[in-house]
């Protein structure tokens, strides 16, 4: 039988949504306040879920302490209190939308799990806006 376990984390980061190939006017019209020249910030909430077989000996799908450590080192240290556009190399040429942030987090985390583990990232940009990205 498979089960899904999840770990909640958070980070604070600033970003600006902007497409270099577009005019300033088009960027402003499309992204609105999210295109602020001086950036803007979010208190992101992150839920990392992994789905896999329950180990018959430990009763775990995955050690939650280890999952917590992976999230801290691979996500929180890279993103917390950063300007995503300026401080995070993954966004040098990638617009830091919630969708792209979730995808980058997935790509950072996926190599740390065996092939039998499904990974899903849920990223809340605001309490009412979130993105799901990953294996289904």
C-alpha positions in Angstrom: 0.0 0.0 0.0 1.1 3.5 -0.7 0.7 6.5 1.5 1.5 10.2 1.2 3.3 12.2 3.9 3.8 15.9 3.8 6.1 18.5 5.4 5.1 22.1 5.7 7.8 24.8 5.4 8.0 28.5 4.6 10.3 31.2 3.3 10.1 34.9 2.6 11.3 36.2 -0.7 11.1 39.1 -3.1 10.6 39.0 -6.8 9.6 40.9 -9.9 7.6 39.3 -12.7 9.1 40.7 -15.9 9.7 39.4 -19.4 12.9 40.9 -20.9 11.7 40.7 -24.5 8.6 42.7 -23.7 8.3 46.4 -23.5 7.9 48.0 -20.1 4.4 48.9 -21.0 3.4 45.4 -21.9 5.1 44.0 -18.7 3.2 46.6 -16.6 -0.1 45.8 -18.4 0.3 42.0 -18.0 1.9 41.7 -14.6 0.5 44.9 -12.9 1.8 45.3 -9.3 3.9 42.2 -9.7 6.1 44.1 -12.2 7.2 46.7 -9.6 10.7 48.0 -10.5 11.6 47.8 -6.8 10.3 44.2 -6.5 7.7 43.0 -4.0 7.7 40.2 -1.4 5.7 37.2 -0.4 5.6 35.0 2.7 5.6 31.7 0.8 4.1 28.6 2.4 5.5 25.3 1.0 4.1 21.8 1.4 6.3 19.0 0.2 4.5 15.7 -0.2 6.0 12.3 -1.0 4.1 9.2 -1.9 5.5 5.7 -1.7 5.2 2.3 -0.2 5.1 2.0 3.6 8.1 0.3 4.9 6.9 -2.9 6.7 9.6 -2.6 9.4 9.6 1.2 10.2 6.1 2.0 9.2 7.4 5.0 7.4 7.1 6.1 3.8 10.1 8.4 4.5 11.8 9.7 7.6 10.2 13.1 8.3 13.3 14.4 10.1 15.4 13.7 6.9 12.7 15.3 4.8 12.8 18.4 7.0 16.6 18.6 6.7 16.5 18.2 2.9 13.9 21.1 2.6 16.0 23.3 4.9 19.3 22.8 3.0 18.0 22.6 -0.6 15.1 25.1 -0.5 15.0 27.4 2.6 18.7 28.2 2.6 18.5 29.1 -1.1 15.3 31.1 -1.1 14.6 32.6 2.4 15.1 36.3 2.5 16.4 36.4 -1.0 15.5 38.5 -4.0 14.7 35.7 -6.4 15.6 37.7 -9.5 19.0 38.9 -8.3 20.2 36.3 -5.7 19.0 32.9 -7.0 20.9 31.6 -10.1 17.9 29.4 -11.1 15.9 32.6 -11.9 18.6 34.4 -13.9 16.7 33.6 -17.1 13.5 32.2 -15.7 10.6 34.5 -14.6 10.1 33.7 -10.9 6.3 33.1 -11.1 4.8 30.8 -8.5 4.6 28.1 -11.1 8.3 28.4 -12.0 9.3 28.6 -8.3 7.4 25.3 -7.6 9.1 23.7 -10.6 12.6 24.8 -9.5 11.9 23.5 -6.0 10.7 20.1 -7.4 13.9 19.9 -9.5 16.1 20.6 -6.5 14.4 18.0 -4.4 13.6 15.1 -6.8 17.1 13.7 -7.0 17.1 13.1 -3.2 14.3 10.4 -3.4 14.4 6.9 -4.9 12.6 6.2 -8.1 9.7 4.6 -6.2 8.8 7.9 -4.5 6.4 10.4 -6.1 7.1 14.1 -5.2 4.5 16.9 -5.2 5.2 20.5 -4.4 2.4 22.8 -3.2 3.5 26.4 -3.1 1.3 29.1 -1.6 2.2 32.6 -2.8 -0.7 34.0 -0.9 -3.3 32.3 1.4 -5.6 32.2 -1.6 -3.2 31.5 -4.5 -1.2 28.3 -4.8 0.4 26.0 -7.3 0.8 22.3 -7.4 3.7 20.8 -9.3 5.0 17.3 -9.5 4.3 13.6 -9.9 0.7 12.6 -9.9 
